[in-house]
Amino acid sequence: MKRNVFTYLESPLVHAALIIVVGLLVYSNTFHVPFFLSADYVTENPFVRDISFPLERLKQMNPDHYGLVKSRYLPYLTFALNYRLHGFDVFGYHAVNLLFHLLDALLVYALVILTFRTPLLRQSPLGERRLPLALFVALLFVAHPVQTEAVTWIWHGRSAVLTAFFYLGALAAYLRGRLEEGRGRGYLWYGVAVLSAALAMKCKQNAVTLPLMAALFEFTLFSGAIKPRLVRLLPLGLTLLIIPATYLFDMGFSLEEAATAFKPVTGQEMTRLDYLFTQFRVLANYLRLFFVPVGLPAFREWAVSRSLFDPAVLASGAFLASLLGSGLYLLVRCRRMKPEWTLIGLGIVWYFIGHSVESGIIPLSVLTAVYRNYLPSVGVFLAVGTAVSLLSLRFDKGKIPAVSLASGALLLVLAVSAYARNGIWRTEISLAEDVVKNSPESPQAHFILSKAYKSQGRLEEAGREVDMAFRLDMAANPEMATGGAKPAGGSASAPKKLAPEEVEGHFRQAVEQYRNRRPENALDGLRAVLAADPDHAGAHYHTALILHEQGMNDEAAGEYRAALRLKPDFVAARSDYAGLLAQMGRFPEAIAELQTALGHKPDYPEAHRFLGMIYQDTGRLADAVSAFKAAIRHNPAYADAHNSLGEAYLQMGDSRNAAIEFQTALRLKPDHEGARQNLARITGR
């Protein structure tokens, strides 16, 4: 057969190259996006710096970090590899996220092609267009703006792209094994599918839907006796045990305590039904984002829906029910007459299965997050791609393939939009300002922006955002205006009585409420924990953090001391206590506490830097330089330590070395405003 340029354009290798090139172009402006929004889950987790760090010690230091390492072990293992290779230089972290995003897109391409080799679709009229269809679906996946949060956000993105890699790999391997059944390679592919499924379970909890998704493919695309087909699916089904086993081993096989991991921690009291009703609206909005990708903030406040008969809930629920019903109808009724239409139904049902864990009846701390669409998006793109291909099959018969040209134009618009969306992530401030723009009435959005301003030394603007956040919070929670007391002459409620098995779960909820800027709710929870267990060091520590932030320094100092009396090697508590002492002008005591902290953990860079700052404030510049250098030695990518060292050099009159340190800080963190201003003082520009 004579080959021409069009023949080569239909080559899977050319398609793979095109998918990779488009992905690289769309995400070419993300490699220097800094850590922020939950960055401490990576940069402050000792396991990332040292995978041999004892997990039991991590559990005592920070139960939140411990739980994440246990449930998302593989993402944390890749973070540890990143750190081993290049510290906290963000380039490598983004490169790994993008690498897996591209691999996921290639797996989507392969999965679509494999479906057309199954008995149901082997003779489909759409089969002759299977390669363009697979390419279109994969390009939608790699270039749609809805994916940007899952790829560009280092922390959440790593879990999303890695889970999808093993999830899609397991499905593709299962289909390959099914197609080669009876041959030796068929069993090998089954083994790959089971191994991939097991690895997916150690990436993120939504992988628990994988066996159900495999069953959907099996009973849609293949036929035969039920029993042998169930036997084929059984090994995949057994991988379901991995996730509950992780929780049960962690909780000492206490079902009651393990169940606390699934209680709501949003700071808004709600039942499981409240969460489900809220998710009706959330899922409808997610679908809107696929077709009108406008309003993609990294955080968005979402009101809880409390009744099925709320008009918004009712309308969303009716829409979702009709969509799911249509998908099931296409799966069941079109298998014989129009088998290609079943792909649309398969895509619709995939979307609902993909969201069933995070948008079901298990309340999560964040009600809505765009990155949760990453895996479910495969179903949407499969349904849309199939519909477009069917239109092309019918109408692209003339000289001008209008449907194909329109599809190409759509992909171009989406790719440009995704590139522009990634530009918003370029600095912590630009992203935080986008969050406030999309949720102007959200106290947490303004807290996020205040933190971003503060990190860049823009203290006046940070203060303004904090004030706005408190005003909005007071308006939404009038009882907080009296420090948590009940309005209208009521008195503050006594701490809730907890059973011993409830303590750890309640503590985790209180910590999450503190992270979500609900300090009064968190304080109530911590008091309940301490009433049940007065020797809970973590509860004393977090109580101290809240009291410290509220300016109650003496009370905070007492809580810090209580935590340290119970756990002398509690390095984070000792460092924060030193910060309070320095704030109170008690510098010798602060230095002593930091030196004690470093005695317990000599490689703790934050303590070295903080010690250097106290030395600098008290005129001990040589000691300050030594402390800053120690911080950098233990974390060479610590931009703040490089900036502090530069400031010490500048104070000593060493402008040359100061400039080197400021330039290093900016290389590590391009949006470091403090380093930029310091460098400008030297260069005059």
C-alpha positions in Angstrom: 0.0 0.0 0.0 1.3 3.4 -0.9 1.9 5.5 2.2 1.4 9.3 2.2 1.3 12.0 4.9 -2.4 11.2 5.7 -1.4 7.6 6.4 1.2 8.7 8.8 -1.2 11.0 10.6 -3.4 8.0 11.4 -0.4 6.2 13.1 -0.8 5.5 16.9 2.8 6.6 17.3 2.1 10.0 15.7 -1.0 10.3 17.9 1.0 9.5 21.0 3.6 12.2 20.0 0.8 14.7 19.4 -0.8 14.0 22.8 2.6 14.5 24.5 3.4 17.7 22.7 0.0 19.2 23.4 0.3 18.3 27.1 3.8 19.9 27.3 2.6 23.1 25.7 -0.4 23.4 27.9 1.6 23.0 31.1 4.8 24.6 29.9 4.1 27.6 32.3 3.7 25.5 35.5 7.2 24.3 36.3 8.0 27.1 38.7 4.6 27.3 40.4 5.5 27.4 44.1 4.2 25.2 46.9 1.1 26.6 48.5 -2.4 25.6 49.7 -1.8 22.4 51.8 2.0 22.6 50.9 2.8 21.7 54.5 1.5 18.2 53.8 4.6 17.8 51.7 7.2 20.2 53.0 6.5 19.7 56.7 6.0 15.9 56.6 9.2 14.2 58.0 8.5 11.1 55.9 9.2 13.1 52.7 12.7 14.0 54.0 13.3 10.5 55.3 11.2 7.4 54.4 12.8 5.6 57.4 11.2 8.1 59.8 9.3 6.0 62.4 5.6 6.0 61.6 4.6 5.6 65.3 6.6 8.8 66.1 4.9 10.6 63.2 1.6 9.5 64.5 2.4 11.1 67.9 3.8 14.3 66.3 1.1 14.9 63.7 -1.8 12.4 63.3 -2.9 14.1 60.2 0.4 13.6 58.4 0.5 10.0 59.7 -3.0 9.2 58.3 -2.1 10.6 54.9 1.1 8.6 54.7 -0.7 5.4 55.6 -3.6 5.9 53.1 -1.6 7.6 50.3 1.7 5.7 50.6 2.7 5.7 46.9 2.2 9.5 46.3 4.3 10.1 49.5 6.9 7.7 48.2 7.2 9.7 45.0 7.5 13.0 47.0 10.3 11.4 49.0 12.1 10.5 45.7 11.6 14.1 44.5 13.1 15.4 47.7 16.1 12.9 47.5 16.9 14.1 44.0 16.5 17.9 44.3 15.1 18.9 47.7 12.1 21.2 47.5 12.9 22.7 44.2 9.4 22.8 42.7 10.5 22.0 39.1 10.9 18.3 39.7 7.6 18.0 41.5 5.7 19.6 38.6 7.7 17.4 36.1 6.5 14.2 37.8 2.9 15.4 38.0 3.0 16.3 34.3 4.7 13.0 33.4 1.9 11.0 35.0 -0.7 13.2 33.4 0.8 12.4 30.0 0.9 8.7 30.8 -2.7 8.9 31.9 -3.7 10.4 28.6 -1.9 7.7 26.7 -3.7 5.1 28.8 -7.0 6.8 27.9 -6.0 6.5 24.2 -5.2 2.8 24.6 -8.4 2.1 26.6 -10.6 3.5 23.8 -8.8 1.4 21.2 -9.1 -1.7 23.3 -12.9 -1.3 23.6 -13.2 -1.5 19.8 -11.5 -4.9 19.9 -14.2 -6.3 22.3 -17.0 -8.6 20.9 -19.6 -5.8 21.3 -17.8 -3.2 19.2 -15.6 -5.3 16.9 -18.0 -4.9 14.0 -19.3 -1.4 14.8 -19.4 1.1 12.0 -17.5 3.5 14.3 -14.6 1.0 14.4 -13.1 2.5 11.3 -12.8 5.8 13.2 -11.5 4.3 16.4 -8.1 5.9 16.1 -9.4 9.5 15.5 -11.9 8.9 18.3 -9.2 7.7 20.7 -7.0 10.7 19.8 -9.9 13.2 20.4 -10.8 11.7 23.8 -7.1 11.7 24.9 -6.6 15.3 23.7 -9.7 16.4 25.6 -8.3 14.7 28.7 -4.8 16.2 28.3 -5.8 19.7 27.4 -9.1 20.6 29.1 -8.9 23.4 31.7 -10.8 21.3 34.2 -7.7 19.2 34.6 -5.3 22.1 35.6 -5.9 21.9 39.3 -5.2 18.2 39.4 -1.9 18.6 37.5 -0.6 22.0 38.7 -1.5 21.7 42.4 1.5 19.7 43.6 -0.1 18.1 46.7 -3.6 17.1 45.5 -2.4 16.6 41.9 0.1 13.9 42.7 -2.5 11.7 44.4 -5.0 12.3 41.5 -2.6 11.6 38.6 -1.0 8.6 40.3 -4.3 7.0 41.2 -5.5 7.5 37.6 -2.3 5.9 36.3 -2.8 2.6 38.2 -6.6 2.8 37.8 -6.5 3.2 34.0 -3.6 0.8 33.8 -5.6 -1.9 35.6 -8.6 -1.5 33.3 -6.5 -1.6 30.2 -4.6 -4.6 31.4 -7.9 -6.4 32.3 -9.3 -5.7 28.8 -6.1 -6.9 27.2 -6.2 -10.1 29.3 -9.8 -10.7 28.5 -9.1 -10.3 24.7 -6.1 -12.7 25.0 -7.9 -15.2 27.2 -6.8 -18.8 26.8 -3.2 -17.8 26.0 -0.3 -17.4 28.4 -0.1 -13.7 27.9 -3.8 -13.4 29.0 -2.9 -14.6 32.5 0.1 -12.2 32.5 -2.2 -9.3 31.7 -4.6 -10.4 34.4 -1.7 -10.3 36.9 -0.8 -6.8 35.8 -4.4 -5.7 36.3 -4.5 -7.0 39.8 -1.1 -5.5 40.7 -2.1 -2.1 39.3 -5.4 -2.3 41.2 -3.6 -3.0 44.5 -1.2 -0.1 43.9 -4.1 2.3 43.0 -5.6 1.5 46.4 -2.5 2.9 48.1 -2.7 6.1 46.2 -6.2 7.5 47.1 -9.4 6.1 48.5 -11.5 6.7 45.4 -9.7 3.8 43.8 -12.1 1.6 45.7 -14.5 2.0 42.7 -12.1 0.1 40.4 -13.6 -3.4 40.7 -17.0 -1.9 40.0 -15.7 -0.1 36.9 -14.1 -3.4 35.7 -17.4 -5.1 36.2 -19.1 -2.4 34.1 -16.7 -3.0 31.2 -17.0 -6.8 31.6 -20.8 -6.9 31.5 -21.1 -4.2 28.8 -18.5 -5.2 26.3 -18.4 -9.0 26.7 -20.9 -11.8 26.9 -21.1 -15.4 28.3 -22.1 -17.3 31.4 -22.2 -15.2 34.6 -20.3 -17.5 36.9 -17.0 -17.6 35.0 -17.1 -13.8 34.5 -17.5 -13.2 38.2 -14.6 -15.6 38.8 -12.4 -13.4 36.5 -13.4 -10.3 38.4 -12.9 -11.8 41.9 -9.1 -11.1 42.2 -9.8 -7.4 41.3 -12.6 -7.4 43.9 -10.3 -8.7 46.6 -8.1 -5.6 46.3 -11.1 -3.7 47.8 -9.9 -5.0 51.2 -6.7 -3.0 51.1 -8.4 0.4 52.0 -10.5 -0.8 54.9 -7.6 -2.9 56.1 -5.4 0.2 56.2 -7.9 1.9 58.5 -8.5 -1.1 60.7 -4.8 -1.9 61.2 -4.3 1.8 62.1 -7.1 1.8 64.6 -6.3 -1.5 66.2 -9.3 -3.2 64.6 -11.7 -0.8 66.3 -14.6 -0.3 64.0 -16.0 2.5 66.1 -12.8 4.5 66.0 -12.2 3.8 62.3 -15.6 5.1 61.6 -14.6 8.5 63.0 -12.4 9.0 59.9 -15.6 9.4 57.9 -17.3 12.0 60.0 -17.8 15.5 58.6 -15.1 17.9 59.5 -16.1 21.0 57.4 -16.9 23.2 60.4 -20.5 23.0 59.3 -22.7 20.6 61.2 -24.4 18.3 58.8 -25.7 14.7 58.5 -24.8 12.3 55.7 -28.0 13.2 53.9 -27.1 16.9 54.1 -23.8 16.0 52.5 -25.5 13.9 49.8 -28.1 16.7 49.0 -25.2 19.2 48.8 -23.4 16.9 46.3 -26.4 17.0 43.9 -25.6 20.6 43.3 -21.9 20.0 43.3 -22.1 17.3 40.7 -24.3 19.4 38.5 -21.8 22.2 38.7 -18.9 19.9 37.9 -20.7 18.9 34.7 -21.2 22.6 33.9 -17.4 23.1 34.1 -16.8 20.6 31.3 -18.9 22.5 28.9 -18.4 26.1 30.3 -15.0 25.9 32.0 -15.3 29.3 33.8 -14.9 29.6 37.5 -12.2 27.1 38.5 -11.0 28.4 41.8 -8.6 26.2 43.9 -11.0 26.8 46.8 -14.7 27.7 46.8 -17.1 28.1 49.7 -20.2 25.9 49.2 -23.3 26.2 51.4 -24.7 23.0 52.9 -28.1 21.9 51.5 -30.4 20.5 54.2 -33.5 19.4 52.3 -34.2 17.3 49.2 -37.0 19.8 48.5 -34.7 22.8 48.2 -35.4 24.0 44.7 -31.7 23.9 43.7 -31.3 20.4 45.2 -34.5 19.2 43.5 -33.5 20.6 40.1 -29.9 19.2 40.3 -31.2 15.8 41.5 -33.7 15.6 38.7 -31.1 16.5 36.1 -28.6 13.9 37.5 -31.2 11.2 37.7 -32.3 11.8 34.1 -28.7 11.7 33.0 -27.9 8.5 34.8 -31.1 7.0 33.6 -30.2 7.9 30.0 -26.8 6.3 30.5 -28.2 3.1 31.8 -30.8 3.0 29.0 -28.1 3.3 26.4 -26.1 0.5 28.1 -29.0 -1.9 28.1 -31.1 -1.1 25.1 -28.5 -0.2 22.4 -26.3 -3.3 22.7 -27.8 -5.1 19.8 -29.1 -2.5 17.4 -26.6 0.4 17.9 -23.7 -1.0 20.0 -21.6 2.2 19.4 -24.2 4.1 21.4 -23.3 2.0 24.5 -20.0 3.9 24.7 -22.0 7.1 25.5 -23.8 5.2 28.2 -20.6 3.7 29.5 -19.1 7.2 29.7 -22.1 8.6 31.6 -22.1 5.7 34.1 -18.3 6.0 34.5 -18.8 9.7 35.6 -21.2 8.7 38.4 -19.1 5.7 39.6 -16.0 7.9 39.6 -17.6 10.4 41.9 -19.4 7.9 44.1 -16.8 8.0 46.9 -16.2 11.7 47.2 -19.7 12.8 46.3 -21.7 10.2 48.1 -22.7 9.7 51.8 -19.2 9.9 53.3 -18.8 13.5 54.3 -15.4 15.1 53.5 -13.8 18.2 54.9 -14.1 20.1 51.6 -17.5 20.1 49.9 -16.3 20.8 46.4 -12.9 20.6 44.7 -12.3 20.7 40.9 -9.4 18.2 41.1 -11.9 15.5 42.1 -13.0 15.5 38.4 -9.7 14.1 37.2 -10.7 10.4 37.1 -14.4 10.9 36.4 -13.5 13.2 33.5 -12.6 10.1 31.4 -16.3 9.1 31.3 -17.3 12.6 30.2 -14.7 12.8 27.5 -15.6 9.3 26.3 -19.3 10.1 26.0 -18.6 13.5 24.3 -15.9 12.0 22.0 -18.3 9.2 20.9 -21.1 11.6 20.2 -18.8 13.8 18.1 -17.6 10.8 16.2 -21.1 9.7 15.4 -21.9 13.2 14.1 -18.8 13.1 12.0 -19.7 9.7 10.7 -23.0 11.0 9.5 -22.2 14.5 8.3 -18.5 14.6 7.3 -19.1 13.1 3.9 -18.4 16.1 1.7 -15.2 17.9 0.9 -15.3 20.0 4.0 -15.4 17.9 7.2 -17.3 20.4 9.3 -17.6 18.3 12.4 -13.9 17.4 12.4 -12.8 21.0 11.9 -15.1 22.2 14.7 -13.7 19.5 17.0 -10.1 20.7 16.2 -11.1 24.3 16.9 -12.7 23.3 20.2 -9.5 21.5 21.2 -7.5 24.6 20.4 -9.7 26.8 22.5 -9.6 24.4 25.4 -5.8 24.2 25.2 -5.4 27.9 25.2 -7.8 28.3 28.1 -5.9 25.7 30.1 -2.6 27.5 29.5 -4.2 30.7 30.6 -5.7 29.1 33.7 -2.3 27.7 34.6 -1.0 31.3 34.5 -3.2 32.2 37.5 -1.2 29.6 39.5 2.1 31.5 38.8 2.2 33.0 42.3 0.6 32.4 45.6 -1.0 35.9 45.5 -2.4 35.6 42.0 -4.1 32.3 42.9 -5.4 33.6 46.3 -6.8 36.7 44.6 -8.6 34.4 42.1 -10.0 32.4 45.1 -11.4 35.7 46.6 -12.8 36.8 43.2 -14.8 33.5 42.9 -15.8 33.4 46.6 -16.0 37.1 47.8 -18.2 36.2 50.8 -16.1 33.4 52.1 -14.1 34.1 55.3 -11.7 31.3 54.4 -11.0 32.7 51.0 -9.9 36.0 52.6 -7.8 34.1 55.1 -6.0 32.4 52.2 -5.3 35.8 50.6 -4.1 37.3 53.9 -1.6 34.4 54.3 -0.4 35.0 50.7 0.1 38.7 51.3 1.8 38.1 54.7 4.3 35.6 53.1 5.4 38.3 50.7 5.7 41.0 53.4 2.6 42.9 52.3 1.4 43.3 55.9 -1.1 46.1 55.4 -3.0 44.2 52.8 -2.7 41.0 54.9 -4.3 42.8 57.8 -7.1 44.2 55.7 -7.9 40.6 54.5 -7.9 39.3 58.0 -10.3 42.0 59.1 -12.6 41.2 56.2 -12.4 37.5 57.0 -13.4 38.1 60.7 -16.2 40.4 59.7 -17.7 37.8 57.3 -17.2 35.1 59.9 -18.9 37.1 62.6 -21.8 37.9 60.2 -22.3 34.2 59.5 -21.7 33.1 63.1 -23.0 35.8 65.5 -22.2 33.7 68.6 -18.5 34.0 67.8 -18.6 37.7 68.6 -18.7 36.8 72.3 -15.9 34.3 72.1 -18.1 31.3 71.5 -20.7 32.1 74.1 -24.3 31.5 73.3 -26.2 34.7 72.3 -29.0 36.3 74.2 -27.6 35.7 77.7 -26.7 32.1 77.3 -23.5 30.6 78.7 -20.8 28.7 77.0 -21.5 25.0 76.7 -19.6 22.4 78.7 -17.2 20.3 76.7 -18.8 17.3 75.0 -18.2 14.0 76.9 -16.3 11.6 74.7 -15.9 7.9 75.0 -12.2 6.8 75.0 -12.5 5.3 71.5 -13.8 8.7 70.2 -10.9 10.8 71.3 -8.5 10.4 68.3 -11.3 10.8 65.8 -12.6 13.9 67.6 -9.0 15.3 67.8 -8.5 14.9 64.0 -11.8 16.8 63.4 -10.7 19.6 65.7 -7.3 19.9 63.9 -9.1 20.0 60.5 -11.4 22.8 61.8 -8.4 24.7 62.9 -6.8 24.3 59.5 -10.1 25.5 57.9 -10.0 28.7 60.1 -12.8 27.7 62.5 -10.8 28.4 65.7 -13.8 28.5 68.1 -15.2 25.2 66.8 -11.7 23.7 67.0 -11.2 25.0 70.5 -14.5 23.4 71.6 -13.4 20.1 70.1 -9.9 20.3 71.7 -11.5 21.0 75.1 -13.7 17.9 74.7 -10.6 15.9 73.9 -8.7 17.2 77.0 -11.7 16.6 79.2 -11.6 12.9 78.1 -7.8 12.7 78.0 -5.9 15.4 79.9 -2.6 13.9 78.8 -3.2 14.4 75.1 -0.1 16.3 74.1 -1.4 17.1 70.6 -4.6 18.6 72.0 -2.6 20.9 74.4 -0.4 21.9 71.5 -3.2 22.9 69.1 -5.0 24.7 72.0 -1.8 26.7 72.5 -1.7 27.6 68.8 -5.2 28.9 68.8 -4.7 30.9 72.1 -1.4 32.3 70.7 -3.2 33.5 67.6 -5.9 35.1 69.7 -3.3 37.1 71.7 -3.8 35.1 74.9 -0.1 34.7 75.5 0.0 33.5 79.1 -2.7 30.9 78.5 -0.9 29.8 75.3 2.4 29.4 77.2 0.7 27.2 79.8 -0.7 24.9 77.0 2.7 24.7 75.3 4.4 23.8 78.6 1.7 21.1 79.2 2.4 19.6 75.8 6.1 19.6 76.4 5.8 18.1 79.9 3.9 15.2 78.4 6.1 14.9 75.3 9.6 16.5 75.7 10.6 15.6 72.2 7.6 17.4 70.6 9.8 19.5 68.3 7.0 21.5 66.6 5.5 22.5 70.0 8.9 23.5 71.4 9.7 25.6 68.3 6.4 27.4 68.5 6.8 27.9 72.2 10.1 29.5 71.5 8.4 31.9 69.0 5.9 32.9 71.7 8.8 33.6 74.2 10.6 35.7 71.6 7.5 37.6 70.9 7.3 38.3 74.7 10.9 39.5 74.7 12.2 36.5 76.6 15.0 35.8 74.2 17.4 33.7 76.4 14.5 31.3 77.1 13.5 31.2 73.4 17.1 30.3 72.5 17.2 27.6 75.1 14.0 26.0 73.8 15.2 26.0 70.2 18.5 24.5 71.2 16.6 21.8 73.1 14.4 21.2 70.0 17.5 20.8 67.9 18.9 18.4 70.4 15.9 16.2 69.7 15.9 16.8 66.0 19.2 18.3 64.7 18.0 18.3 61.0 14.9 20.5 61.7 15.6 23.4 59.3 12.8 25.7 60.6 14.3 25.6 64.1 17.7 26.5 62.8 16.3 29.5 60.9 14.2 30.7 63.8 17.2 30.5 66.0 19.2 32.5 63.5 16.4 35.2 63.4 16.6 35.5 67.2 20.4 35.8 67.1 20.0 38.4 64.4 17.5 40.4 66.4 19.8 40.4 69.4 22.9 41.5 67.5 24.7 38.1 67.4 25.2 38.2 63.6 28.0 35.6 63.4 25.8 33.1 65.3 22.9 34.0 63.0 24.9 33.2 59.9 25.9 29.9 61.3 22.2 29.0 62.2 21.0 30.1 58.7 23.7 28.0 57.1 22.6 25.0 59.2 19.0 25.4 58.0 20.2 25.5 54.4 22.4 22.5 54.9 19.5 20.4 56.0 17.2 21.9 53.3 19.1 23.4 50.4 15.8 24.4 48.7 14.7 26.5 51.8 14.1 29.9 50.1 13.3 31.7 53.3 16.5 30.6 54.9 18.5 31.8 51.9 16.8 35.2 52.2 17.4 35.4 56.0 21.1 34.5 55.4 21.3 37.3 52.8 19.8 39.8 55.2 22.4 38.8 57.8 25.2 39.2 55.3 23.7 42.6 54.3 23.6 43.7 57.9 27.3 42.7 58.2 28.1 44.8 55.1 28.8 41.8 52.8 26.8 42.9 49.8 28.3 40.3 47.4 27.3 37.3 49.4 24.0 38.9 50.3 23.1 39.3 46.6 24.0 35.6 46.0 21.7 34.4 48.7 18.8 36.7 47.5 19.3 35.4 43.9 19.2 31.8 45.2 16.0 32.5 47.1 14.4 33.9 44.0 15.5 31.0 41.9 13.9 28.6 44.3 10.8 30.7 44.8 10.4 33.3 42.0 7.5 35.1 43.7 9.5 35.7 47.0 8.8 39.4 47.4 11.1 39.8 50.4 14.1 38.5 48.5 13.2 40.6 45.5 13.0 43.8 47.6 16.3 43.0 49.3 18.1 42.4 46.0 16.7 45.7 44.7 18.3 47.4 47.7 21.7 46.2 46.5 21.3 46.5 42.7 19.2 49.7 42.8 16.6 48.2 40.5 
